[in-house]
């Protein structure tokens, strides 16, 4: 309660920060978007030990450090929008109302897709909880390690989104296809490298977190065998970016909910029954492999359909691409 009472009101700041970072990426300025995110991370890393330990604020200190970090992200991103791109216009209610349909066509499926992941994770945690606190502690540590070890893969979907969208708008489907292939190769290499580090450093990780018993088994299993399967989480992220930027965001929703339900519940259920808490991790990994493969196959099929001009009638592109309409203002030297 102490943490949430401080952090929840700052969600408005967080929303502005994330929106501003997205606008910078859409403007082709991924570097300043990165500066905003890194700036917030640095602020949090500096302020956390000061507030929590030096000032003795405990959990409240962690919350206030996160609030300030969010302000830092919002300031850096907003400054890029205003000073370098002059993209802040006067608010017009009529324009907002007319744009809501287009916004919600992408936003609602994306929201539902993001809701699916914590739903699946909740089921996994509930399944592990039956085997005791130590196993849950091991799962919690894995949850902390994953975004650090595979942060590059998480960022990849946001990085390739503008590339896919811009080339799709210019009808350069060969480039869209090449982007997908390169992204898969990159994700595979990144996951393989991170998995190797986790394998080599698993004893160090166990020592740093001061865990024992089942928690050590969970961490060792993850570091040795499970981490490499994050490649298929990467293919799912890449597919979602492709679906969203080709105008089929509802496909992302379907795939994420499928992963959270059919790709999680039966695999984890049978894994827990036959392999205990270790079976839960193995079952979750197997479900991820299946869904990741299905998603990327669907993605390539969609790109190939678009490449041949066989775009489904349910698609959003009802008007043909008009090359006479510039993608950027004529005075913009970025081209």
Secondary structure, 3 states (H helix, E strand, C coil): CHHHHHHHHHHHHHHHHHHHHHHHHHCCCHHHHHHHHHHHHHHHHHHHHHHHHHCCCCHHHHHHHHHHHHHHHHHHHHHHHHHHCCCCCCCCHHHHHHHHHHHHHHHHHHHHHHHHHHHHHHHHHHHHHCCCHHHHHHHHHHHHHHHHHCHHHHHHHHHHHHHHHHHHHCCCHHHHHHHHHHHHHHHHHHHHHHHHHHHHHHHHHHHHHCCCCHHHHHHHHHHHHHHHHHHHHHHHHHHHHHHHHCCCHHHHHHHHHHHHCCCCHHHHHHHHHHHHHHHHHHHHHHHHHHHHHHHHHHHHHHHHHHHCCCCCCCCCCCCCCCCCCCCCCCCCCCC
